[in-house]
């Protein structure tokens, strides 16, 4: 079974600064997706960024980028130029691709606070 | 595109009562997932459908839980004889398989007294 570990329960960052959230995972699979989801307070979960395991190039979406290290099974999220609206719970998630995209396996999340 | 919707958003019930939640996925999405999220935890998978077929159920889904997606559109999740341990946020998500991205609804927060 796959597991996802987020070792930082809480983090804070000053507005306009850069912060990196950590995620490691355990799997014997070779073909999978990794995701970062954001869950703002009392609001629904939204996708931040996704990475396909067979792609070596790290995914980037505007201020959000990942550092995907497949051999180390590490998938960290970097948020540049942090904004107050980035305050949220961030969840790292794994999806096995073979056998037709399995349900997501989530980590416990990191609570990020952006301070003005 | 109105997104995934869930009803009700909040439910308070007494232990032993039955409750039913509804999820309306994004139109034409063929996959629908149910997850449960307790305080301080990430969502945990419960069950999912492709069209009207229930493809997988988690071991978390006890016999008191049942889910349906009768016409391949909306889905219902019923919990019979609720227990205090059932208190959680119940999240629904949908996707257009084979695309991998799941889109989440706002959730139904259940409190069992």
Interface residues (C-beta under 8 A of the other chain):
Chain A: X4 X33 X35 X37 X43 X44 X45 X46 X47 X50 X91 X93 X95 X97 X100 X101 X103 X104 X105 X106 X107 X108 X109
Chain B: X4 X31 X33 X35 X40 X41 X42 X43 X44 X45 X48 X56 X91 X93 X95 X97 X98 X100 X101 X102 X103 X104 X105 X106 X107
